[in-house]
Amino acid sequence: MTAAEKLYELIQALPESQVNEVLNFAEFLHQKQRNISHSQTIPPGTLTGLRGIAKRPEAAPSDPELQAEYTDYLTQKYQ
């Protein structure tokens, strides 16, 4: 016997007020599951406005250039 069949048998023995409680709880769980599955996907267009926001107009710097820039930054910060 599946869980759904067991639940159906149990519900038949309950008074209507308790059946409504079970229904409300089942609807709550269903909505909660829908919210979880929707929140795990990024809606289309969410990141579109951010593309290129940190892009430099010139070519990307090389590793030695980045190291030199960071060294200069730290030197100025801690003088």
N, CA, C and O atoms as CSV, one atom per row, in Angstrom:
chain,resi,resn,atom,element,x,y,z
A,1,MET,N,N,0.855,-1.179,0.000
A,1,MET,CA,C,0.000,0.000,0.000
A,1,MET,C,C,0.903,1.245,0.000
A,1,MET,O,O,1.848,1.342,0.783
A,2,THR,N,N,0.595,2.168,-0.874
A,2,THR,CA,C,1.401,3.389,-0.973
A,2,THR,C,C,1.030,4.356,0.146
A,2,THR,O,O,0.001,4.200,0.804
A,3,ALA,N,N,1.864,5.336,0.347
A,3,ALA,CA,C,1.603,6.347,1.367
A,3,ALA,C,C,0.318,7.112,1.056
A,3,ALA,O,O,-0.434,7.455,1.969
A,4,ALA,N,N,0.064,7.379,-0.213
A,4,ALA,CA,C,-1.155,8.095,-0.598
A,4,ALA,C,C,-2.394,7.272,-0.257
A,4,ALA,O,O,-3.404,7.820,0.184
A,5,GLU,N,N,-2.317,5.970,-0.458
A,5,GLU,CA,C,-3.458,5.105,-0.122
A,5,GLU,C,C,-3.680,5.047,1.387
A,5,GLU,O,O,-4.820,5.059,1.851
A,6,LYS,N,N,-2.584,4.983,2.154
A,6,LYS,CA,C,-2.712,4.991,3.622
A,6,LYS,C,C,-3.323,6.305,4.093
A,6,LYS,O,O,-4.195,6.323,4.961
A,7,LEU,N,N,-2.856,7.392,3.514
A,7,LEU,CA,C,-3.384,8.705,3.881
A,7,LEU,C,C,-4.870,8.803,3.564
A,7,LEU,O,O,-5.646,9.335,4.358
A,8,TYR,N,N,-5.263,8.292,2.412
A,8,TYR,CA,C,-6.669,8.315,2.010
A,8,TYR,C,C,-7.529,7.545,3.020
A,8,TYR,O,O,-8.604,8.006,3.403
A,9,GLU,N,N,-7.056,6.386,3.443
A,9,GLU,CA,C,-7.806,5.597,4.428
A,9,GLU,C,C,-7.930,6.333,5.757
A,9,GLU,O,O,-8.997,6.341,6.370
A,10,LEU,N,N,-6.848,6.944,6.195
A,10,LEU,CA,C,-6.873,7.673,7.460
A,10,LEU,C,C,-7.812,8.879,7.393
A,10,LEU,O,O,-8.551,9.155,8.337
A,11,ILE,N,N,-7.774,9.575,6.291
A,11,ILE,CA,C,-8.611,10.768,6.138
A,11,ILE,C,C,-10.095,10.408,6.170
A,11,ILE,O,O,-10.911,11.159,6.703
A,12,GLN,N,N,-10.432,9.266,5.602
A,12,GLN,CA,C,-11.842,8.861,5.593
A,12,GLN,C,C,-12.388,8.666,7.004
A,12,GLN,O,O,-13.591,8.809,7.226
A,13,ALA,N,N,-11.528,8.345,7.950
A,13,ALA,CA,C,-11.972,8.105,9.325
A,13,ALA,C,C,-12.001,9.376,10.170
A,13,ALA,O,O,-12.494,9.355,11.297
A,14,LEU,N,N,-11.478,10.485,9.636
A,14,LEU,CA,C,-11.413,11.726,10.411
A,14,LEU,C,C,-12.682,12.560,10.240
A,14,LEU,O,O,-13.365,12.473,9.219
A,15,PRO,N,N,-12.986,13.373,11.261
A,15,PRO,CA,C,-14.094,14.325,11.090
A,15,PRO,C,C,-13.689,15.421,10.092
A,15,PRO,O,O,-12.503,15.653,9.857
A,16,GLU,N,N,-14.686,16.083,9.516
A,16,GLU,CA,C,-14.452,17.072,8.458
A,16,GLU,C,C,-13.498,18.187,8.898
A,16,GLU,O,O,-12.679,18.643,8.100
A,17,SER,N,N,-13.592,18.621,10.131
A,17,SER,CA,C,-12.714,19.706,10.596
A,17,SER,C,C,-11.244,19.284,10.547
A,17,SER,O,O,-10.381,20.088,10.194
A,18,GLN,N,N,-10.961,18.049,10.894
A,18,GLN,CA,C,-9.579,17.572,10.853
A,18,GLN,C,C,-9.127,17.287,9.412
A,18,GLN,O,O,-7.947,17.425,9.092
A,19,VAL,N,N,-10.050,16.899,8.566
A,19,VAL,CA,C,-9.716,16.711,7.149
A,19,VAL,C,C,-9.286,18.052,6.567
A,19,VAL,O,O,-8.348,18.113,5.772
A,20,ASN,N,N,-9.967,19.126,6.961
A,20,ASN,CA,C,-9.592,20.463,6.488
A,20,ASN,C,C,-8.200,20.845,6.973
A,20,ASN,O,O,-7.449,21.492,6.244
A,21,GLU,N,N,-7.845,20.453,8.194
A,21,GLU,CA,C,-6.499,20.728,8.712
A,21,GLU,C,C,-5.453,19.989,7.886
A,21,GLU,O,O,-4.412,20.550,7.544
A,22,VAL,N,N,-5.732,18.733,7.570
A,22,VAL,CA,C,-4.812,17.949,6.749
A,22,VAL,C,C,-4.675,18.584,5.369
A,22,VAL,O,O,-3.572,18.675,4.829
A,23,LEU,N,N,-5.781,19.017,4.807
A,23,LEU,CA,C,-5.761,19.669,3.497
A,23,LEU,C,C,-4.936,20.949,3.538
A,23,LEU,O,O,-4.121,21.196,2.649
A,24,ASN,N,N,-5.146,21.764,4.571
A,24,ASN,CA,C,-4.377,23.004,4.696
A,24,ASN,C,C,-2.880,22.715,4.797
A,24,ASN,O,O,-2.062,23.401,4.185
A,25,PHE,N,N,-2.536,21.699,5.571
A,25,PHE,CA,C,-1.131,21.344,5.716
A,25,PHE,C,C,-0.548,20.841,4.395
A,25,PHE,O,O,0.574,21.200,4.037
A,26,ALA,N,N,-1.299,20.015,3.671
A,26,ALA,CA,C,-0.838,19.506,2.381
A,26,ALA,C,C,-0.647,20.653,1.389
A,26,ALA,O,O,0.316,20.653,0.622
A,27,GLU,N,N,-1.551,21.624,1.396
A,27,GLU,CA,C,-1.415,22.779,0.513
A,27,GLU,C,C,-0.187,23.611,0.888
A,27,GLU,O,O,0.515,24.123,0.017
A,28,PHE,N,N,0.065,23.739,2.197
A,28,PHE,CA,C,1.255,24.452,2.673
A,28,PHE,C,C,2.523,23.769,2.162
A,28,PHE,O,O,3.423,24.434,1.648
A,29,LEU,N,N,2.597,22.442,2.301
A,29,LEU,CA,C,3.769,21.706,1.839
A,29,LEU,C,C,3.944,21.833,0.328
A,29,LEU,O,O,5.064,21.965,-0.165
A,30,HIS,N,N,2.844,21.791,-0.392
A,30,HIS,CA,C,2.895,21.927,-1.850
A,30,HIS,C,C,3.442,23.303,-2.239
A,30,HIS,O,O,4.306,23.404,-3.111
A,31,GLN,N,N,2.946,24.350,-1.604
A,31,GLN,CA,C,3.415,25.710,-1.901
A,31,GLN,C,C,4.880,25.872,-1.523
A,31,GLN,O,O,5.646,26.507,-2.247
A,32,LYS,N,N,5.267,25.301,-0.395
A,32,LYS,CA,C,6.655,25.378,0.048
A,32,LYS,C,C,7.572,24.712,-0.979
A,32,LYS,O,O,8.631,25.252,-1.299
A,33,GLN,N,N,7.181,23.556,-1.495
A,33,GLN,CA,C,7.974,22.856,-2.499
A,33,GLN,C,C,8.077,23.668,-3.782
A,33,GLN,O,O,9.137,23.710,-4.406
A,34,ARG,N,N,6.991,24.310,-4.180
A,34,ARG,CA,C,7.017,25.150,-5.383
A,34,ARG,C,C,7.965,26.327,-5.199
A,34,ARG,O,O,8.701,26.687,-6.119
A,35,ASN,N,N,7.949,26.931,-4.005
A,35,ASN,CA,C,8.828,28.072,-3.744
A,35,ASN,C,C,10.288,27.663,-3.765
A,35,ASN,O,O,11.134,28.414,-4.252
A,36,ILE,N,N,10.598,26.480,-3.243
A,36,ILE,CA,C,11.980,26.004,-3.240
A,36,ILE,C,C,12.454,25.778,-4.662
A,36,ILE,O,O,13.562,26.183,-5.013
A,37,SER,N,N,11.641,25.142,-5.484
A,37,SER,CA,C,12.063,24.867,-6.848
A,37,SER,C,C,12.178,26.144,-7.673
A,37,SER,O,O,13.020,26.222,-8.568
A,38,HIS,N,N,11.347,27.147,-7.390
A,38,HIS,CA,C,11.430,28.418,-8.119
A,38,HIS,C,C,12.638,29.229,-7.673
A,38,HIS,O,O,13.248,29.924,-8.486
A,39,SER,N,N,12.993,29.152,-6.389
A,39,SER,CA,C,14.100,29.963,-5.885
A,39,SER,C,C,15.453,29.423,-6.317
A,39,SER,O,O,16.451,30.137,-6.218
A,40,GLN,N,N,15.517,28.189,-6.792
A,40,GLN,CA,C,16.783,27.614,-7.203
A,40,GLN,C,C,17.151,27.984,-8.637
A,40,GLN,O,O,18.263,27.692,-9.078
A,41,THR,N,N,16.266,28.603,-9.352
A,41,THR,CA,C,16.576,29.016,-10.710
A,41,THR,C,C,16.616,30.538,-10.769
A,41,THR,O,O,15.822,31.214,-10.115
A,42,ILE,N,N,17.530,31.063,-11.545
A,42,ILE,CA,C,17.643,32.514,-11.712
A,42,ILE,C,C,16.709,32.918,-12.842
A,42,ILE,O,O,16.828,32.419,-13.961
A,43,PRO,N,N,15.781,33.822,-12.550
A,43,PRO,CA,C,14.851,34.233,-13.603
A,43,PRO,C,C,15.590,34.872,-14.773
A,43,PRO,O,O,16.597,35.552,-14.574
A,44,PRO,N,N,15.101,34.660,-15.980
A,44,PRO,CA,C,15.754,35.258,-17.146
A,44,PRO,C,C,15.779,36.778,-17.038
A,44,PRO,O,O,14.815,37.393,-16.582
A,45,GLY,N,N,16.874,37.369,-17.455
A,45,GLY,CA,C,16.984,38.819,-17.443
A,45,GLY,C,C,17.532,39.398,-16.153
A,45,GLY,O,O,17.806,40.596,-16.085
A,46,THR,N,N,17.700,38.565,-15.119
A,46,THR,CA,C,18.182,39.068,-13.832
A,46,THR,C,C,19.595,39.622,-13.950
A,46,THR,O,O,19.898,40.683,-13.403
A,47,LEU,N,N,20.444,38.919,-14.649
A,47,LEU,CA,C,21.847,39.342,-14.758
A,47,LEU,C,C,22.131,40.175,-16.000
A,47,LEU,O,O,23.233,40.702,-16.158
A,48,THR,N,N,21.161,40.294,-16.866
A,48,THR,CA,C,21.369,41.001,-18.129
A,48,THR,C,C,21.830,42.433,-17.899
A,48,THR,O,O,22.730,42.913,-18.588
A,49,GLY,N,N,21.227,43.113,-16.944
A,49,GLY,CA,C,21.583,44.507,-16.687
A,49,GLY,C,C,22.970,44.673,-16.101
A,49,GLY,O,O,23.518,45.774,-16.142
A,50,LEU,N,N,23.556,43.616,-15.558
A,50,LEU,CA,C,24.866,43.714,-14.934
A,50,LEU,C,C,26.015,43.332,-15.859
A,50,LEU,O,O,27.180,43.564,-15.534
A,51,ARG,N,N,25.698,42.757,-16.994
A,51,ARG,CA,C,26.763,42.339,-17.910
A,51,ARG,C,C,27.591,43.531,-18.344
A,51,ARG,O,O,27.060,44.555,-18.774
A,52,GLY,N,N,28.906,43.381,-18.225
A,52,GLY,CA,C,29.814,44.422,-18.668
A,52,GLY,C,C,29.998,45.551,-17.679
A,52,GLY,O,O,30.713,46.507,-17.981
A,53,ILE,N,N,29.382,45.482,-16.509
A,53,ILE,CA,C,29.474,46.593,-15.559
A,53,ILE,C,C,30.902,46.759,-15.027
A,53,ILE,O,O,31.325,47.880,-14.746
A,54,ALA,N,N,31.636,45.675,-14.887
A,54,ALA,CA,C,32.999,45.750,-14.381
A,54,ALA,C,C,34.029,45.613,-15.496
A,54,ALA,O,O,35.221,45.460,-15.232
A,55,LYS,N,N,33.583,45.667,-16.696
A,55,LYS,CA,C,34.480,45.482,-17.839
A,55,LYS,C,C,35.314,46.743,-18.047
A,55,LYS,O,O,34.791,47.857,-18.056
A,56,ARG,N,N,36.608,46.547,-18.211
A,56,ARG,CA,C,37.482,47.685,-18.499
A,56,ARG,C,C,37.394,48.024,-19.987
A,56,ARG,O,O,37.216,47.128,-20.812
A,57,PRO,N,N,37.513,49.284,-20.333
A,57,PRO,CA,C,37.453,49.650,-21.750
A,57,PRO,C,C,38.659,49.132,-22.537
A,57,PRO,O,O,38.551,48.850,-23.730
A,58,GLU,N,N,39.812,49.006,-21.863
A,58,GLU,CA,C,41.004,48.491,-22.536
A,58,GLU,C,C,41.110,46.977,-22.322
A,58,GLU,O,O,40.280,46.379,-21.638
A,59,ALA,N,N,42.115,46.384,-22.899
A,59,ALA,CA,C,42.325,44.941,-22.765
A,59,ALA,C,C,42.607,44.587,-21.307
A,59,ALA,O,O,43.082,45.424,-20.539
A,60,ALA,N,N,42.316,43.363,-20.939
A,60,ALA,CA,C,42.534,42.902,-19.557
A,60,ALA,C,C,44.024,42.934,-19.240
A,60,ALA,O,O,44.845,42.555,-20.075
A,61,PRO,N,N,44.376,43.384,-18.036
A,61,PRO,CA,C,45.793,43.454,-17.665
A,61,PRO,C,C,46.383,42.056,-17.472
A,61,PRO,O,O,45.674,41.098,-17.165
A,62,SER,N,N,47.676,41.971,-17.658
A,62,SER,CA,C,48.375,40.695,-17.466
A,62,SER,C,C,48.608,40.469,-15.972
A,62,SER,O,O,48.401,41.369,-15.159
A,63,ASP,N,N,49.031,39.285,-15.630
A,63,ASP,CA,C,49.287,38.974,-14.214
A,63,ASP,C,C,50.362,39.880,-13.610
A,63,ASP,O,O,50.170,40.394,-12.508
A,64,PRO,N,N,51.487,40.090,-14.300
A,64,PRO,CA,C,52.497,40.994,-13.713
A,64,PRO,C,C,51.962,42.420,-13.519
A,64,PRO,O,O,52.302,43.084,-12.540
A,65,GLU,N,N,51.132,42.882,-14.445
A,65,GLU,CA,C,50.545,44.221,-14.296
A,65,GLU,C,C,49.617,44.273,-13.082
A,65,GLU,O,O,49.627,45.248,-12.330
A,66,LEU,N,N,48.825,43.235,-12.894
A,66,LEU,CA,C,47.935,43.179,-11.737
A,66,LEU,C,C,48.723,43.133,-10.432
A,66,LEU,O,O,48.355,43.782,-9.453
A,67,GLN,N,N,49.804,42.364,-10.424
A,67,GLN,CA,C,50.633,42.281,-9.223
A,67,GLN,C,C,51.260,43.631,-8.901
A,67,GLN,O,O,51.298,44.042,-7.741
A,68,ALA,N,N,51.748,44.315,-9.919
A,68,ALA,CA,C,52.356,45.630,-9.714
A,68,ALA,C,C,51.319,46.624,-9.215
A,68,ALA,O,O,51.591,47.409,-8.306
A,69,GLU,N,N,50.142,46.591,-9.801
A,69,GLU,CA,C,49.061,47.494,-9.383
A,69,GLU,C,C,48.668,47.241,-7.928
A,69,GLU,O,O,48.457,48.182,-7.163
A,70,TYR,N,N,48.573,45.979,-7.557
A,70,TYR,CA,C,48.190,45.631,-6.183
A,70,TYR,C,C,49.307,46.003,-5.205
A,70,TYR,O,O,49.034,46.463,-4.096
A,71,THR,N,N,50.549,45.805,-5.611
A,71,THR,CA,C,51.675,46.183,-4.757
A,71,THR,C,C,51.681,47.686,-4.528
A,71,THR,O,O,51.890,48.141,-3.403
A,72,ASP,N,N,51.451,48.463,-5.587
A,72,ASP,CA,C,51.371,49.920,-5.451
A,72,ASP,C,C,50.242,50.313,-4.502
A,72,ASP,O,O,50.411,51.196,-3.661
A,73,TYR,N,N,49.107,49.667,-4.638
A,73,TYR,CA,C,47.960,49.949,-3.782
A,73,TYR,C,C,48.302,49.696,-2.315
A,73,TYR,O,O,48.018,50.528,-1.454
A,74,LEU,N,N,48.910,48.551,-2.039
A,74,LEU,CA,C,49.256,48.214,-0.655
A,74,LEU,C,C,50.320,49.158,-0.109
A,74,LEU,O,O,50.267,49.547,1.058
A,75,THR,N,N,51.286,49.528,-0.948
A,75,THR,CA,C,52.344,50.442,-0.525
A,75,THR,C,C,51.741,51.793,-0.122
A,75,THR,O,O,52.109,52.352,0.911
A,76,GLN,N,N,50.825,52.312,-0.928
A,76,GLN,CA,C,50.198,53.594,-0.630
A,76,GLN,C,C,49.303,53.481,0.609
A,76,GLN,O,O,49.240,54.409,1.416
A,77,LYS,N,N,48.627,52.368,0.755
A,77,LYS,CA,C,47.705,52.209,1.873
A,77,LYS,C,C,48.423,52.133,3.213
A,77,LYS,O,O,47.928,52.670,4.204
A,78,TYR,N,N,49.570,51.482,3.264
A,78,TYR,CA,C,50.250,51.246,4.543
A,78,TYR,C,C,51.490,52.094,4.738
A,78,TYR,O,O,52.374,51.716,5.508
A,79,GLN,N,N,51.582,53.230,4.063
A,79,GLN,CA,C,52.707,54.148,4.308
A,79,GLN,C,C,52.448,55.009,5.508
A,79,GLN,O,O,53.284,55.840,5.864
